[in-house]
Amino acid sequence: MGDRPKKDETAWKEKTPGPRSGSTRKKVPSDNSGEQSKKPTGAAKAKAADVPNGRKASSKSKSKPPAILSHSTTGAAKSPVSVRKKDAQDATAGARSKPSKSTGCLPPRGQGASSAVAPPLRAAPPRPKRQNASLQDVASDLRLRAKDVSKAVEEVNPLIDSLIREIQKHPLFSGVERLATGSYYEKVKISKADEFDIMLKMPISRIKLELFGDSGAFYQVSFGRGHAADPLADCVDKSGNLSARMMLEKLRSHIKKTVKCLEGMDISIKRKQSGSPAVTLIIKRPDGDLSVDIVLALEVEKQSWPPSTKHGLAIQRWLGTKVRLGYRFSPFYLVAKSTIDKQKMAADTWRISFSHVEKAILKNHGNSKTCCEKDGQKCCRKNCLKLMKHLLEQLKKEHEKKLEQFCSYHVKNVVFHAFVKHPEDNHWQPENLDTCFETLIKDFLSSLREGNLPHFFIPSFNLFGSEYIDVGTLKFLADEIEYQQNNKFPIFF
């Protein structure tokens, strides 16, 4: 694995009275212990000399990862310091005049101590927001503030209501209705109330589904008799299939016209993303933009779920057989999502969606009926999901291009499978957050290393299949998560 890019941190340096000779030295942040540093003993120096050149602990060793030592003039190991470019230049100049002592910073991965040229100093991870911060503290910081949520909802709801009224004026979309889905409505949205997912469901009946590919998730839709005069006939392709592309393009065009007529709001439409089933609106605001994903979905009623879902949603031991049957008798949805055919070309298909069931599961997620209710026992299931989403989100910020194929839905599937493996509420008690989170990390790493993450509702659909994410990218994310795990998740602080 290559060198990790430097984080954008504020470097600092402060002059302090030095030794009797009048020289100056850098002041490094203390560990807030209040005790004065002492000169390093021989044992401490020996320990410093044993610090490995790689940043990641050996996978064969179960010992704790080595600490990053501070400058030798400070004595005991302390928090790492960030260094300005000028510091690096001074260090280069000083190397020509006087040999310097150990910098105390680990060289980048892949460079050993025997290198002829000293490697540049690596920026240290940011310091924790609070001393001795825990995973519970991080989860609390991710909680949305009611004030921010209320303000965002006040802006989004009128917009969506206006849009739906205008969309319904189009003959093709006259029957659409709103179905709120996504992380905000599932109460697992993290950090900011700035993203909303709105599903526009369109009831449809008497359709034929033809499975496309081997995943069990993608279909082509055609009609039975009696649909010749149906408005949907305008979106039927030459093969007699209802074209997801045509319908999505008509919806996008109609939303563009509607947005232009709205007054008092600065709204733009995000450029079309290849393969995305959503039309994304960006609402400009002084205190941060809002993003609204509008997804068109065909609501298939009075029709059994496809055979590929037969062994999915295995929640019998967790939520019960009756609950599972109730979900399976509910409608299912098809969203305009393309996939890749045998010639590696994008195919005009519909993907089956169970976002409404996912929302219901997260709302009533306990093995006992009163889990997380006002007077019931609390659990850490949702906090675990939030932490996993936060981890992936932060890593994607660092490696945007490399990890763009991953999304929060991958994390959600890992977590749902863990809920099934550990159905008892006692396993997910709030005080077990660290242990439960560690279990989820191990499960996620295992799925990444093996290249296998079965869809929670469609077991035959491997979300980590090579046709969707290449093996090298899976390994890259696994290495990044393993590094975070070995170093107590510095990316959280």
Residue pairs with C-beta under 8 A, 6 or more apart in sequence:
1 56
1 109
1 476
1 479
1 480
2 109
2 110
3 108
3 109
3 110
4 55
4 108
4 109
4 398
4 483
5 398
5 399
6 122
6 123
7 123
7 125
7 126
7 398
9 82
9 123
9 124
9 126
10 82
11 82
11 83
11 84
11 87
11 123
12 81
12 82
12 84
13 26
13 27
13 83
13 84
13 87
14 26
14 27
15 24
15 27
16 24
16 25
16 27
18 24
18 25
19 25
25 71
25 73
26 71
26 81
26 87
28 70
28 71
28 74
28 78
28 79
28 81
29 78
29 79
29 81
29 127
30 37
30 78
30 79
31 78
31 79
32 131
37 74
37 75
37 76
37 78
38 75
38 76
39 75
40 48
40 72
40 75
40 76
44 75
44 76
44 77
45 72
48 69
48 72
48 102
48 104
50 66
51 66
51 68
51 69
51 106
52 58
52 66
52 106
53 106
53 107
53 109
53 111
53 112
53 113
54 106
54 109
54 110
55 106
55 108
55 109
55 122
55 483
56 65
56 109
56 479
56 482
56 483
56 486
57 63
57 64
57 65
57 66
57 486
59 482
65 486
65 487
67 77
68 77
68 80
68 104
68 105
68 106
68 124
69 77
69 102
69 104
70 77
70 78
70 79
70 80
70 81
70 104
71 81
71 101
71 102
71 103
71 104
72 101
72 102
72 104
73 101
79 124
79 127
80 104
80 105
80 124
80 125
81 124
82 123
82 124
83 121
83 123
87 121
88 120
88 121
91 100
91 103
91 118
91 121
94 100
95 118
103 121
105 121
105 122
105 124
106 122
107 113
107 115
107 119
107 122
108 119
108 120
108 122
111 119
125 487
125 490
125 491
125 493
126 490
126 493
127 493
128 493
129 137
129 141
129 493
130 137
133 492
133 493
134 434
135 387
135 433
135 434
135 437
135 489
135 492
136 383
136 430
136 433
138 387
138 390
138 492
138 493
139 383
139 386
139 387
139 433
142 190
142 191
142 386
142 387
142 390
144 189
144 190
144 191
144 192
144 193
148 192
148 193
149 184
149 193
151 193
152 193
152 194
152 196
152 290
153 193
155 265
155 283
155 285
155 290
156 196
156 283
156 290
156 292
159 262
159 265
159 267
159 281
159 283
159 292
160 178
160 198
160 292
162 258
162 262
163 255
163 258
163 259
163 294
164 176
164 177
164 178
164 200
166 254
166 258
166 261
167 173
167 176
167 200
167 251
167 254
167 255
167 258
168 174
168 175
168 176
170 250
170 254
171 231
172 231
172 232
172 234
172 235
172 247
172 250
173 200
173 202
173 251
173 254
174 231
175 202
175 203
176 200
176 201
176 202
176 296
177 200
177 201
178 198
178 199
178 200
178 201
179 198
179 199
179 200
179 201
179 297
179 356
180 197
180 198
180 199
181 197
181 198
181 199
181 295
181 355
181 356
181 358
181 359
182 189
182 195
182 196
182 197
182 198
182 293
182 355
183 189
183 190
183 195
183 197
183 389
183 408
184 193
184 195
184 196
184 197
185 197
185 359
186 358
186 359
186 362
186 363
187 362
187 363
187 382
188 362
188 382
188 385
188 386
188 389
189 195
190 386
190 389
190 390
190 393
191 390
192 288
194 288
194 289
194 290
194 291
195 290
195 291
195 292
195 293
196 290
196 291
196 292
196 293
197 278
197 292
197 293
197 295
197 355
198 292
198 293
198 294
198 295
199 295
199 296
199 297
199 333
199 335
199 355
200 251
200 294
200 295
200 296
200 297
201 297
201 298
201 299
201 333
202 296
202 297
202 298
202 299
203 299
203 301
204 232
204 298
204 299
204 300
204 301
205 300
205 301
205 302
205 303
206 223
206 224
206 226
206 227
207 221
207 222
207 223
207 224
207 242
207 298
207 300
207 303
208 221
208 222
208 223
208 224
209 219
209 220
209 221
209 306
210 219
210 220
210 221
210 222
210 241
211 218
211 219
211 306
211 308
212 218
212 219
212 220
212 339
212 341
212 347
212 349
213 339
213 341
214 460
215 308
215 339
215 458
215 460
215 461
215 462
215 465
216 306
216 307
216 308
216 309
216 458
216 460
216 461
217 308
217 339
217 351
217 352
217 455
217 458
217 461
218 337
218 339
218 347
218 349
218 350
218 351
218 352
219 306
219 334
219 349
219 350
219 351
219 352
220 239
220 241
220 348
220 349
220 350
221 241
221 242
221 298
221 334
221 350
222 240
222 241
222 242
223 230
223 232
223 236
223 242
227 233
232 242
232 247
234 246
235 242
235 243
235 246
235 247
235 250
236 242
236 243
237 243
237 246
237 348
241 348
242 350
243 348
244 277
244 336
244 337
244 338
244 348
244 349
244 350
245 336
245 338
245 348
247 296
247 336
248 277
248 279
248 296
248 336
251 279
251 294
251 296
252 269
252 272
252 279
255 269
255 279
255 281
255 294
256 269
259 267
259 268
259 269
259 281
265 283
266 283
266 284
267 281
267 282
267 283
267 284
268 281
268 282
268 284
269 279
269 280
269 281
269 282
270 280
270 281
270 282
270 291
273 280
274 346
275 337
275 338
275 346
276 337
277 295
277 296
277 335
277 336
277 337
277 351
278 293
278 294
278 295
279 293
279 294
279 295
280 291
280 292
280 293
280 294
281 291
281 292
281 294
282 289
282 290
282 291
283 289
283 290
283 291
283 292
295 335
296 335
296 336
297 333
297 334
297 335
297 353
298 333
298 334
298 335
298 350
299 331
299 333
300 331
300 332
300 333
300 334
301 331
303 332
305 328
305 332
306 332
306 352
308 458
308 460
308 461
309 328
309 332
309 352
309 457
309 458
311 459
312 455
312 456
312 457
312 458
312 459
313 324
313 327
313 328
313 354
313 357
313 456
313 457
314 420
315 323
315 324
315 361
315 420
316 324
317 420
317 423
318 367
318 419
318 420
318 423
319 361
319 364
319 365
319 367
323 364
327 357
327 360
330 356
330 357
331 356
332 352
332 353
332 354
333 352
333 353
333 354
333 355
333 356
334 350
334 351
334 352
334 353
335 350
335 351
335 353
336 350
337 349
337 350
337 351
338 346
338 347
338 348
338 349
339 346
339 347
339 349
339 351
340 346
340 347
340 467
341 347
352 457
352 458
354 457
357 457
358 412
358 416
361 416
362 382
362 385
365 371
365 372
365 379
365 381
365 382
365 419
366 372
366 376
366 377
366 379
366 425
367 423
367 424
367 425
368 376
368 377
368 425
370 376
370 377
371 377
371 378
371 379
371 425
372 378
372 379
372 382
377 425
377 429
378 429
378 430
379 425
379 428
379 429
379 430
380 428
380 429
380 430
380 432
380 433
380 436
381 415
381 419
381 428
383 430
383 433
384 415
384 418
384 428
384 433
384 436
384 437
384 440
385 411
385 412
385 415
387 437
388 411
388 414
388 415
388 437
388 440
388 441
388 444
389 408
389 411
389 412
390 492
391 481
391 484
391 489
391 491
391 492
392 403
392 406
392 408
392 410
392 411
393 408
394 491
394 492
395 403
395 477
395 480
395 481
395 484
395 491
396 403
396 404
396 406
398 491
399 476
399 480
402 473
402 476
403 473
403 476
403 477
405 468
405 469
405 473
406 469
406 477
409 463
410 453
410 463
410 464
411 444
412 456
413 453
413 454
413 455
413 456
413 463
414 440
414 443
414 444
414 447
414 453
415 440
416 456
417 443
417 454
417 456
418 439
418 440
418 443
422 428
422 439
427 436
428 436
438 485
441 481
441 485
444 481
445 478
445 481
445 482
445 485
447 453
447 464
448 464
448 474
448 475
448 477
448 478
448 481
449 474
449 475
449 478
451 462
451 464
451 465
451 466
451 471
451 474
452 462
452 464
453 462
453 463
453 464
454 460
454 461
454 462
454 463
455 461
455 462
455 463
462 468
464 474
484 490
484 491
